[in-house]
Amino acid sequence: MSYAKWLMGDLHQRLPASLSLSSMSTWEKTIESVAKSVVSIHFYHPHNFDTVEASASQATGFVVDIEKGYVLTNRHVVGPGPFRGFMVLCNHQEVEVKPVYRDPVHDFGFLQFDPSAIKNMDLRALELRPDLAKVNAEIRLLGNDAGEKMSILSGYISRVDRNTPEYDSGYFDFNTCYYQASASAVGGSSGSPVINADGYAVALAAGGATDASTDYFLPLDLPSKALRCLQRGCPVARGDIQCLFQLKPFDQCKRLGLTVEAEDVVRKSFPGNDNMLVAQRVLPQGPCHLQVEEGDILLEVNGALVIDFIKLEDVLDSHVGKVIHLRIQRSGADMSVDVQVGDLHDITPDRFVSHSGFNFHALSYQQAQRYGIACRGVFAAPCWKDFGSSLIHSVDNIETPNLSKFIEVVEGIADRITVTLAYRELHNLESVITTTFTVDRHWYPEMEMRIRNDLTGEWDVEPRAEPIEYPSPPPRAVSFMEITGINRGIARVAKSFVRVECAIAPTPALDHTEVDDFWGMGLVIDANLGLVVVSRAVVPHAACDASIVVAESVTVRSEVVFLHPSQNFTILRYDPNLILGSIETAVLSDECPLQGDPVYFLGYNHQKKVVYAATNIISVHAATLCSTTRTPTYRATNTNVINIDTPLGQACGSGVLVSDNGVVQALWLTYLGKDSSYIAESTRHHFGLPLAAVQQALAQIRAEGSTRLRILPAEFGQIELAEARDRGLIDELFREDVEGNLTDRHHFFVCTQLFENAETESLRVGDILLMLDDRPTKSMSDLNISFDDENVGAVVVRDRQVTEVVIATLAAKDIETHRVIRFCGAYLQAPHLAVRQQRGKLHGDVYVSGICPGSPSHQYELYGGKVITHVGTMATPTLDHFLDAVHRIPDTQYFSLKVVDFNGISSVITMKKDEHYFPMIEWKRDISVACGWSRRICDAPGANEN
């Protein structure tokens, strides 16, 4: 009660009676009227372009023309690139909008809607009155503040001559002044109208301080002029001389050399004005280059005094392609220069080319001004590679000064060819950085030019060159470096080392795998067949580009032959005929190393160098890796791991443990997941892996060319005998365990049931496993079963009773992901093993493994980790059912999805298709295709697989 009294008391102290009654009544009527003009804008940007990364968000706009359907909002809402969105009116009616204009520099743009689509309300257009913006004017912001529909914020304009705010990165406004007020607006208020008590829009909300309640508003002078052009059907003329000006007060101008005479003239001509325009940044090779310098004070343009941005822009916009005369002062001296006015639209990119999953376009004036560089060159849009947001200098040692030359060069490079790419970071153009760039026309076969169409609001597609097939490489000779300081038998193992490099592209997104480039040491286990074993942390699945580097000199492609579902290794195959040299097959031990055994460790450190040390095995124990997040990614289960007594083990992500005679005793691998035996929350650990499972898979591949591995449908944990006794282990079995096992006194119990099988009395969570296939289960290695056993007998303790059960085993090939569908930007697949390990029981086989940023799935919040159970009223237990259901849905029409999240909670999501930017694509595992996966655009008539 005291808190409420304090609030009420404070409110009456701050609001005089006159303001709280008559003034508030006026505002109430104004807001009621203006609310009919304000709309909430929901949108996404589907492509990385210029200063914008693909994203989905909400903002505000307001209607400024009912007959033509124009809505004014911010440029950073419309964006410089592709846009898709709709607006929601105050009566909750939804209407599609398209972009018709985004200013090249200033933070405003116009969207357009179909006026005939407005139903059940009288829409009102706000009148733009930039002349009414005054210091101390009381204002209101009506908008989508913090995503809350129709928030009302109040304040007073405190400044009308503020320079534009500075942002850390991305888009920024310049060559205008901003208004300032304290209204405490946050995200979602962008594009809100700033209104006065009479209901006129006097400014446009644009940004705010991150550490204060200060907000920044764009003046409406130029938006008003642009609106009149759109209403008349005329192009919006925008001129520029590639010079960034700022307002400087007289005291600062005098330090720069402003003469007393010039100051007197300005003060007398513009009483009350305290600022002048000063050149802050002049772009090299632009119209002002070598004529105007930083620090020059602008006096006149074409013989007229100009001391504000509005007059300057009026002259520039009306003189596009013409020469203007500037009079400036530089260090106290008057100077006159003639400058050619350029067209801002010519230096604002309106097209981009997509190649190998990346977008490239001409460098924008925005980026050039931010970094003070010449407005020319090819810009790589933001991406996950190092060259993202950089200026491309050359490709394959051919300079690419413009987009046309860049396209000409990359069109002639075949798929999978690796070339040198040189680029310059925008903040440091003096340094050229070189890297390698591998052309990818198998995951991204279409090379397309997208061109902005201001009539339709779309970015039209113009197909470019078809992919050039990867040519067969010639055989190449290799020779290994000798390792000194150890005996020859151990050193010889290094001739079985290769470096495995694996690129995981964003498309297709499988199994929640991180998009990145991975590498690690691989061990050649059959040089004649070209078989290499490597950690699954390096090659997590088959939808990747894996290659091997032999002797640090020759790189050859490889393909995934086998992925072990539980033991953390992948077997690759390369063409041995491409290597001329002495690659040797590693000799693998048939015995599992024991605690205390002396071994020699050879590993690859982070510098990709071989290091070695004599050491001992500390322990051989069951892996205790668990998931670190709610995003299920691969982790090893039901396996033993090895620890060694050397710090090199944790400094190296890959290697081997070797005996004195050069026989490999175990692999040293990187494991993903949190080790529950450690407190630290780490996602990567390094352990040794005994070779039994590798030997088993290798023998099968040698004999049949593939594997027929089957595994138990459960994840097991380890418990001590005392806990097993508490859970129901009878005394007789307890005594047998104590008397018969002097080293490891434990049992294994079922943690998670991976697949339910109604046909057999299979394992249940909590079962204690005693016997498997008539053999006691004392070690994790005892859980490995024969390749051919579709059903295995077992003895378990269940509900304090010893019970015999038949376990239906799982084929390893059926566990891995072999089909992916991209639908509305969401990647759909059957739930992969990691999902089943975390959740056990699932609600269907249409699992969302990830989404594309800036897609319908992003906008409508169909996020990863959900299972789609219904499309409308149609059940979708499988991907085939899902495809059948969504094929019937027209483009841009709403439909509903019933989804279940990780906690088993159901909800309904409504969304629309967007076939223009996100056509439905299906990938299937197909070893007859070069990349191992076929690709089909589902909704394209007559689409062929490629």
N, C-alpha and C positions, 0 to 999 in steps of 0.2 A: 504493500500500500504506500509506503513511504517513497518507493521508487516512482510510482505513478504520480504521486503528488509533486515530486520534484520535477518530473517531466512537464506536467501541466503548468506548474509555476514558471518554469523556464520559458515555456512557449508564450505565456502572457507577457513576460518581461520583454521578449524580443519582438513581439508583434503589437504595435499600437492599435487602438480600437478602430481607427479609420481604415487601417490596412487589413485588419482581420475581418472587417465586414464588407465595406463597399468594394475595396480592391479585390478581395478574394471572390466576391460575387461576380465581378467582371471577368476574372480569370476562369471561373467555373464555366461561364457561358462561352468564352473563347475556346477553352479546351474541348468542350462538348462539340463545338463546330469543327475545330481543326482535326479532331480524332478521326473524322470521316475521310481525311486525306492521307493519313499516315498508314503505311503498310509494313508488315514484317516480311523480310526477304530471306528465303531459304535457298541456298545455292551451293554448287560445287564447281571447282575448276578441275577438269579431267586430265589436263596435261601440265607438266612442268614447262614453264615458258617465262623467259625474261626474269623478272624479280619474284615471280610467283611459283611456288611448288604446288603440286596437285593437293587439293584439300577440300573440305566441306565446312560450311559455317552458316551463320545467320547474321543479319544486319537489318538496317532500317532504311526506308525510302519514303518519299511522299509524292503524291500525284500533283503534277503541275500543268497537265493538259488532259481534259476528259475526252474531248473529241478525237484526238489522235492517240491517246493512251500513253502519254509520257510520264515516267516516274524518275525523279531525281534522286541520286544516291552518290556514294563515293566511288572514285576510280578504283581504289583498292578493293572494293566489293565487286564491281564489274570485272576488274582485272584486265591485263593486257592481252590475255590469251583466251582460249575456249572457255565458255561459260554455259552453265545450265541451271535454271532456277525457276522459282515461282514465288508469288507474293500472296500473303494472307491479309485480307481486309479486316476491319474492326468487327464485322459481323461473321467472321470466321469462314468467309468464302475464299476459296483458293483459285488463283488465276495464273496461267503460265506467263512468263515474261522472257523477252529476248533483248540482248544488248544492241543498241543502235548507235551509241557514241560513247567513247571513253577518251577523255582529254589526254593528249600526249604528255603533259606535264602536271597539270593541276588535279587535285584530288576530287574530281567529280566526273560522273558519267550518267548516261540516260538509258533506262530500260523502257521497253514498250510492251503494252498488253493490248488485247483485243477488247475495245470498249463494249462490244455487243455481248461479251461474256459476263459482264457485271449484272448480277441479279439481286433482287430483294433489298436494294439500298440505293440511296441517292448519293453518289460519289461527289466529292467536292475537291476542286483544284485549289491549291494554295497559290497565292500571288507572291511573286518574288519582289521584295523591296529592299535592295541593298542600301538605299539611301537612308533608311531608318535605323541603321546600326550606329549607335552612339555610345560613348563612354557613360556608364552609370545607368544604361537602359536595363530595365528589368526584363528578364527573358525566361522562357520555359523550353525544355527539351522534351519532346514526345517521341518515344521510340521503344526499341526492343532491348532495353538495358539489361545486361547479364542474361539474355535469352528470355526475359520475362516480357510477355506481350503487353504493350501500352504502359510503360513506366513513364512517370512524369517527374522530371528533375527541374529544379529552379536555380536561379542565380542572377548575377548582374554582370554585364559586360564591363570589364575593367581596363582593357586595352584594345585599340583598333589598329595599332601600328607595330604589331609583333612580327619579327621574322619567323619564317616557317620552322616548325619543330624539327629536331634532329632525331632520326631513328637509327638503331644500331645497324640494321641491314635491310635489304629489300627496297621497296618503293619509298621515295620521299618527294615532297613537293618543294618547289623553289620558284623564284621570280614572282612572288606575290607576298602580301602581308597576311597575317592571320589575326583573328580576334581572340581575346582571352577572357575566360570567366572561370569561376569556381563552382562547378555543378556536380562533381564527383561521379561523372559518367564512367562506365566500364565497358567491357566487351559486349557487343550487340547494339551499342548506341551509334555506331558508324552510320552515317547517312540520315540521322535524325534532323528534322527541321528545328531550327532555333527561331522561336516565334516571339513576337511582342504581344502586348495586351490586346491589341486590335486584331490579332489573328493573322498578321502578315509574317511570311518567312523572311528573316533578316540575315540569316547565315545558315551554313551547313556544318553539322558536327563532323569532325574529322579525326581527332586524336586527343590524347591527354597525357599528362605526366605520370610516370610509373611510381613516383614516390611522393605524390601530392594529389590534392583534389582538383588541380588546375586542368581545364579543358581548353581545347583549341578548335576554332571554328573557321571555315573557309568563307571569305566574302562571296557574295552572289553576283558580282558584276559580270564576270565572264560566263558563269552558268546562264545568266539571263540572256546574254548575247547569243550564246550557243543555242539556247532554246528557241529563240526567234528564228535562227537559221533553219533549225529542224522543222519548225512549223511552216516555214515557207518552202521547204523542200530543197534548200540550198546547202551546199557543203559548208562546213565550219572552217573558215580560213584561220590558220594558225601560223604566225611567223616567228622566227627566232634568229638570233645572231650567235648562238652557242657561247654566251657569256652569262654567268650566274651573278646577279646583282643582289645586294643586301641593303637594307635600310641602316644607316649609321647616323647617330645624333651629331649635332653640330660640333660638340667638343671633340669627338673622335675624328670628324672630317677635318677639323683644324689641325690636328696632329698629322694628318695625311697631306696637308699642304693647302687646304682651302683658304683662299685669300679673304681678307676682310671685305673687299669690294664685292666679291661674289656672294658672300654670306649676307651682306646688306641687301643685295638685289633679291635674293631668295626670300629673306624674312619679310621684306616689304611686299613682295608679290603674293606670298602665301602666309598671312598672319596666322599664328597659332601652330604652324608646322615646325617641327623640331628636327626633321630628318632629311637626308639626301640619299640618293642611290649611289652606291660604291661598287665597283667591279670586284667581286670576290674570287671568281675562278674563270679563266679564259681557256677554252679547250684548244689544244694544239690542232693545227690543220683546219680550223674552223674559220668562219668569216671574219672574226675579230682577231685572229692570230696575227701577231707582229704589229698590230695597230692599237689594240687596247691592252693594257696591262693590269694585273691585280693591284688594287689600291687607287685606280683612277676614279675620280669623282665626276659623275655625269651632270652636266649643266643643261645642255640643250639638245633637242632632236629636231632636225629640219627647221632650225631657227626658233623653236618654242621651248621655253623652260619646262623641264620634266623633272619632277621630284617625287613621283609615286609610280607604282607598278601599273596602275590602271591606265594612265595616259601612255606609258611606255608600250604596253601591250596593244593599245588601240592603234598606235603608229605601226608596230610590227605586223599586226594582223592585216592591216590595210595596205602593206607594201611588200607582200610576198613576191619574191622574184625581182624586186627593185632595189635600188641603192638609196640608203638614207645617210644623212649628214649628221655626225655626232660632234658636239663640242664638249670637251672634257678638261679637267684640271689634273695635272700630274706634278706633284711636288711644288705646287704654287704657280706652275706655268700653264697657260691656256694652250690647248691643242685641238685641232680639227681633223677628223678622219671620216672617210667614206666607207661604208660597210654594206655589203650585199646581204639582203634579208633572205634567209632560206625558209623552206617549207617544213614545219615540224612533222607533218605527216610522212615526209620522205625519209626521216631518220627515226621513225617509229616502226619497228618490224610488224608486218601483217601476215607473215607466213613462217613456217618452220618445216624442216625435213626430219622425219623419224628414220633412224638407221641403227640397227643392232640394239634396239631398246633405248636409245638416247635421242634427245631432241636437240637440233642445232638451228640457229637462225642468226640473222645479222645482229651485231651489237646494237643495243638500243641507246637512245639519247639519255635515258634514265641512268643506265650503268655508266655511260661515259661521264656524265656530270658528277656522279657519286665519287668516281675515282680520278676525275680530272684527266681523262685520256681522250685520244682522238676517237671520234664516233665512226669507227669503221672496223671491219673484221668479222670473223665468225665466232659466235658465242655458243658455248656448250651449256645448255640449261642445267639447273641444279639436278644432280644425280648422285648415286652411291659410289661412283668412281672418283679418283683424285682429281681428274680434269673437269669435274662439274663446276659450273659457275666460273669458267676460265675462258680465255681467248685462244682459239686454236690457231697455232702458227703454221704447222705443216703436218701432212699425213703421208707416210711412206716417203719421207724426204722431199715431198713436193709442197711448196708453199701454197697456202689456201687463203688469199687475201680477201675473198668474198664468198658468199654462199654458193654462187654458181660454180666457182672453181672447186669448192669443197665437194659439191655433189658430183662433179665430173670425176674427181679422184676416187671417191669411195665407191662409186658405181662400178668401177673397173676392178675392184678387189674381190677375190673369191671368198666364199664362206670358209671360216675357220683359219684363214690366213692371218698371221700376226705381223703387224707392221709397227714401225716407229711413229709415235705421235708426239709432236712437240707443242707445248702450250705455254701461255704466260698467265700468271695469276694477276687479276686486275689491280691489286694493290702493289704489285711489283713487276711492272712490265719490262724492267731492265734485264730480268733473269728469265732465260728460256729453260723450261723443265721438260725433260724427255722421259717418256715411258713407252710401254708397249700397249698396243690396242689390237684385240682379236676381233675380227669381223664375225658377227653372229647373224647369219641368215637362215638358221635352222629353228631356233626358238622364236626369232622375229623375221619371218620370211618376207613380209611386206616392207618395202621401202616406199614411204609416202610423203608427199608434200601436202601440207594442210594450209589453205589460204582463207583468210578472213572474208566473210561475205556480210556486209553491213545491212543488206536488204533482208536476209533471212535470219541473221544472228548466228548462223552456223559457221564452221570452218570446213570448207569444202575439201574433199580428198582428191588429190591428183596422183595416181600411181606412178612410180618411177621404175627403175631398172629391176628386172627379175634377178633372183639370186644366181650367182655363178658357182657351180659345184666345186667342192674342194678337190684339187688335183692330187693324184697319188704321189707322195713324196719319194725321192730316191733313197736307197739305203745309204747309211752314213757310218763311218768308222768311229769308234770310241776307244779310249784307253783310260784306265783308272789310275789315280795317284796312289803311291805306296804309303802306307801308314807305318811309321817307324816308332821304335821304343817298346814294342810288344812282340811276342813270338809270332812267327809267320802263320801258324794255324789260325790264330785269332785275327791277325791282320787280313787274312784272306777273306774273312766274312764280309769285309767292306766291298768286295767285288760283287756282292749280291745286293748292295744298297742302291736304291733309286729314290729320287725325290718325286713324290706325288703332288701334283697341283690340281686343285678342284675349284671350278668357278660355279657358284650357285647364282643363277640369274633370278630376277624378280618374277619371271614368267617361265613355266608355270610354278606356282608356289605350292610345295608339297610339305606335309608333315610338320608345319610350323617351323621349318628350318630357316635359320638366319641367312639373309642375302649377303654374301661376301665371297672373297677368295680365300681358300684354305690351302695349307700345305703341310706335309709331314713326310717322314721317311717311310718308304715301302720296302719290303723284303721280297726279293725274287725267289719264289718257292718252286718254280719250274721254268728254267730258261728256254727249254725247247718249245713249250707251249706258250710262253710269254705270260706267265701267271705271277701276279704280285699281290701280297697281302698288306693291308694298311688299316689304320683305325677308322671306325665309322664316324669319329669326330671330324675326320678329314673328308671322307666320301660318305655322306649320311644316307643318300638314296640314289636312285638311278637317273633321276631327271637333272643331270648336271653334265658339265664338260670336264672330264678328268683326263689328265695327261701325265706322262712320266718323263722325268729329266734324268738321262743316263750319263754318269760320269761328269755331271755339271756342264755338258757340252751339247747334247742332242735331246730334243724334245719330240716325243711321239704320242699320238693319240692312244687312248685306251678306252675300254668299255667295261661296264659293271657286269661281272659274271655271277657273283653270289654276295648276298648280304645276310650275315648271320643275325637272326632276330634278337639273340640274347647275349652273345659272347663278344660283341663290340669289334668285329672285324669285317672288312669288305675284301673280296677277291676281285682284282681287275685282270683284264687280258689286253696285251698289246701285240702287235705284229712283230715277232722276233726276226723276220726277214729284213726289217728296216734298220736293224742294228748290226753293224759289222764290228765285232770286238769280243772281248772276253768276259761277258756277263756270266756269272756262275750261279748255279742252283745252290741255295743254302741247304746245308745238311741239318735236318730237324731231328731232335731227340724224341725217342718214344717214351721217355720217362718224365714224370712230373717232378720238378725240383722240390726239395724239402727245406724246412726251416734249418738254418745253420750252414747250408751248402755254400762253398766258395764259388763265385762266378766272376766273370769279367763283363763289365758293362760297356757297351758301345752305343752312343746316342748322338742324335742331331740336336744341337743347341739352337737358340733363337737366331743366331747368325748363320744358320744352315751349314755349320761345320761339324765334322765328326770329332767327338771327344770320348775319352775312355778312362776307365779306372777299375782296379781290382776291388771287389767288395764281397759281401756275404748277404745271403737271403735272411731277412729279419723275420718274415712271417709269410705264410700262405693261408689265406682266410677268405671267407665268403664276402663278396662285394656288398657294401651297405650304401648304395647310391639311391638317393630319392630325388624326386622332382623339386626344383627350386622355386617354381612359380606356378601360376594357374595355366600357363601355356605349355602343353605337353610336348616335349621334345624327346628324341631318342635317348635312352640310357640303358646300360647293361644290367641284366638281371640273371639270377640263377647261375652265377659263375664265381669261380675262385679268382682272386687277384694276389699279386706278389708285391711285397715291399722289400727294398734293399737298403743297405747301410752306407749310402753315399749321397751327399747333397746334389750330385750331378743328376740323380734321378728326377728331382723336381725342377731342375734347370733344363731338362730335355723333354720335349713332348713325344718323342718317338725314338726307338732304338731296339736293341736286343740284349739278352743275357746269354753269354757264351761260356762254354767250358774251356779248359786248357787246350783241348785238341781242336777247337774251332767248331764244335757242334752247338747249334743254337738250342738253348734250353727253354727260352720263353721270349715272347715279344714284349717290348716296352711301348705302351700305347697311351694316348690321351683318352680319358673317360669324361663324359658329360654328366652333370648332376651334382647334387650336394652329398658329400660323404657324411653320413649321420654319425660317424665316429669322431668327427671334428666339429668344433664349435663354429669355425669360420664359415661364412656363407660364400662358397666358391662354386663356380659352375664347371670348372675344368680341373681334373686331377690326373696324375700320372701313376700308373701301376703296370706291373708285369702280368702277362696273360699266359697261362700254361698252354701247351700246343695241341692237346688232345683233339679239340674241336677243329682246329686248322688241319690237322692230319686227316681227320675223318672227311672233311669237305674236299681236300686235295685228292684223296684216293678216289672219291666218287667222280670228280671232274676228269681225272685221268682215265677212268674206266668208261665213263658214259658221256663225257662232255658237259654234263650239268649235274646238279645235285637233287636229291630227293629227301632232304632233311625234314624231319618232323619233330615237333617239340611238344612239351606238356602245356596244357591250356591254363597255366596258373603261374603266378609269381610266388616264390617261397621266401620265407624268412627263417632265421635260425633262433632257436631257443635252447637254453640249458636244460639239463635233465630235471633239475628241481622244478622249473616252471612247467616242463612237460608232465611231471608227476601231478602238479596242481591242476593241470588241465585234463587229467584223466588217465595218464599212463599207468597201467596196473603194476603192482609190486613185482610180479614175476618178470615182466619185461624190463622193469627198472633195474632189477638185480642183474639180468643178462647184460644190460648196457654197461653197468659199472664193472662187472667182471670181465667182459669181453673187449672193452675199449679203454686202453690206458692213456690215450693221447687226446682224442677229441670226444668229449662227452656232451653231445647235443643232438637235437632232432630238428627236422625242418617242418614247418607248418605253412598252410596256404594263406598268403596275405591277400591276394586278389585273384578272383576267378576271371580269366580273360574272355572266355566265350562260354555261353550257356549251351548245354546240349541235352535236350529233353529225351533223346533216345537211349542214353546210358545213365547209370547211376554214377555220375562223374564226381570230381572233387568239389568240395564246398569250402568256403572261407572258414578257417579255424581248424580244419582237418590236420592232424599230425601224421606225417608220412613215415611209415615203418619199413615197408617193403615195396620195391618196384620191380616188376617182372621177375619175381622170386629172388631178388637180391636186396640185402639190407641197404638203406640209404644213410650212410655215415658222412659223406662228403658231397659237395656240390657236383663233383664230377660223376657221382652216381645217378644224377638226374638226367644225364645225357642218355638218350635212347637210340635204338637202331633206326636206320633210315627207313625201313620198310614196315615198322610197327604202326598200323593205323589205330589199333586198340591195344592198350597195355593194362595188364592186371596190377592191382596195387592193394596194399593193406594199410589201413589208416585207423587212427583213433578218432572216433566221432561221437560226441555226446557221451564220453566216458566208456564207449564200447569199441572193441576191436572189430572193424568192418572190412570186408573185401569189396572192392569196387572195380569197375572197368572204365578206364579213361580213354576217351576218344581224342587222339592226338591231332595236332594241327600241322598241315604242310607249310613249310617256311615260305614257299613261293606265294601262298594265298594270303599271307600276313602283310606282305609289302604292298605299297600303293602302286597300282598299275593303271589307274584311270583318274583323270582330273577334269573337271568342268569349270570354266569361268562363266559365271552367270551374274549379270549386273555388277561386275567387278568383284564378286565373291568367288573364291576358289573352293569348290566342293569336291569331296572325295569320301570314300568309305573311311570310318574312323581307323587311324593307324594304331600300331601297337601301343605307343606311349599313351594314347587316350584311354585305351582299355586298361593299361596298368594303373592309371590314376583314378578311373571312374568305375571300372568293372562293368556294371550293368549300363547299357546304353538304350537310347530310345529310337534308334533308326540308323540307317547307313548313309544318310545325306548329311555329312559333317562339314562345317565351315572351317577350313584350315587357315584362312587368311583373306584379306580384302585388299583391293587396290585403293590407295588414297585418292580422293576426288572422284568417287564413283557413286552410283545409286546406293550401293551397300553401305558406303561410308555415310552418306547423307541420312539414310533411314535406319542406321545403326544395326545393320546385320553384321555383327562383329564375329571374329574367330572364336571358336569354342562352343558354338551353338549347333544343335542338330535340328534340321528342318523336317518336321513330321507331316505337314500338310501344305498343299498349295490350294488356297481357298478351302473347299470342303473335301478335296481329293487327298487321300492318304498317300504319302510318298515314302514307303519303307526302303526303297532302293533308288539308285541313281536313274535307272531306266524308268521307273514310275515318275520320278521328278521331271525327266526330260519330256515324257509324254504329257505331263500336266502343263508345263510352261510353254510348250510349243503352241498351245492354243491361245496364248495371251497376246493380244496386239501390242505393238510398240507404243510407248507413252501412255498406256492405260494402267490405272491402278489395279493391283491385286493384293491379296493378303497371304502371308506366310505364318503358319503356326510353328513356333520354335521352342526348344527346350534348352535351358542353359546348363552349366556344369553342376548346378545344385538341384537339377531336376525340376526347376520352376518353369512352367509354360507361360508363353506370352504370344501376342499376335503383332506382327510387323506388317505395315502396308508400304508398298513401294511401287515404282514404275520401271519398266524397261527403258534402256537407252541404247538402241542398236547402232546409232551413229558413232558413238564414242566407245561403247562397250558391247560389241556383238558377242553372242554366246559361242565359245570355243571349247572343243573337246580334245583332250590328249589321251592317247592310249599307248600302253607299252607295246612296242612292236620292234623286235630286234632286226627285222628286215629293212627298217628305215635307218638312214645314216646316223641319226642322233639317238636311235633306240625308241623313239616315240612318234606315232602318227599324230597329225594335227588336222582338225576339221572345223571350219566355221559353220556352225549348225544351222543358222537361219538364212544363210546366203543361198539363193536358188542355184542348184547345180554345182554346189561347192564340192571341190575335190580334196581328197586327203593329200598332204604334202609333208 
